[in-house]
Structures are given as C-alpha cells and as structure tokens.
C-alpha cells in the first residue's frame, strides 16, 4: 500500500496568516492526489483533486501543488472557518489510501 | 441535488456481521462507482471498497476476506456487509460517490459500535 505521510501533525496559526500543509507519498502517485477538509461531526469535504484542481465551490485561497511524491496544500490567508483537519488521499494505486491528517488549530 | 444517506444498526455484537445500506436520492445510481469509507473515532480515514452499478467490485486487501458489497439499482441503493466484526471495526462509516477515486459527494456517516 502507498503510505501518505502528512506534516506537521498539528499547525497552530492565527486568522489572516498563511498555511502550508505537506503530504509525502511512499512512492510516486503521479498527480493523483486529493485534499479534503473535515470539521467535527461532518463528512470530509473535497478541496483539491489531481494535485492542483480546486473542487466546485472551493475558495481561491486554497491551492494545491506537487507531483510524484511531494505535495502541498496552501491556504493563502486563513479564515476562521478554515480551522479543521486536513487529509490527503491518493488514487494512483489500489488500495486508495489517506494520510493521517493535519490538524489546523487557532493560535 | 444528489444526496447519500447511510442506514443500518448502530450496534453489532462481536463475531457478527455488520450490514449497512446507502440510499442515493435526487439522482440515478447508474454509471458510477460507489464506495464505503470508515473512520474510527479520532483517527484517519480507511477506504473499504467500491462497487459499480453492474456489480463489479474492488475491495481493500486488508478487509477483502470479510467484505461483501452489493447494489440494487431498482431501489437506488448499495450495501456493505462486513463479517466477523471485532471492536477494531467500531467506526463512523461513510458512503461516497466514486467518479474515479476522488470523493466529492459523501453521506453524513453512520456510527457503528461493536460491543456485546
């Protein structure tokens, strides 16, 4: 299985600051990587698919980059509603796998 | 718009079979893959498997020996059965539409607890 390692585990920032979240794959997943946001008591919400494409309705402050084994989710200026857990997920190899998550918390 | 709703028992005894159904409303179940994903409390997400509307399936090898998925296109539903459950199978179970391994449409999730 492809292991996705997310860093940091927890990121403490203030509203208005920028955030950079990392996802590293144990082998190449090409560009087949997605990012999700999950808030307590809710299902995950797709933010980015295929490394850099914003899903429908996702604000422009969310952007994704990377290919191969190293990927980044960038939030340009944090809004209060952005504090949540973020997961990456690959669809290049079976079984589909998720990272362990990065918790973005208010500083 | 299309919505997904999971249903099934919230409590299952150890060694028994967990059975869940996902009902698709507001659109047809046809011509998509449909997946099950689970999440133990406070932990990450695990892909269980997926089924196409023809009945073709792909399962996570870690669960393959215990998982059976089925689809009923006449009811716009698909189902998950997980046999020989243990406490490690306690989790929130989500169904999701799978247009190619990226999940933009999820159910709200249903909590299944394995306990005697």
Interface residues (C-beta under 8 A of the other chain):
Chain A: X1 X32 X34 X36 X42 X43 X44 X45 X46 X49 X50 X55 X56 X87 X89 X91 X94 X95 X96 X97 X98 X99 X100 X101
Chain B: X44 X45 X46 X47 X58 X60 X61 X62 X94 X96 X100 X101 X102 X103 X104 X106 X107 X108 X109
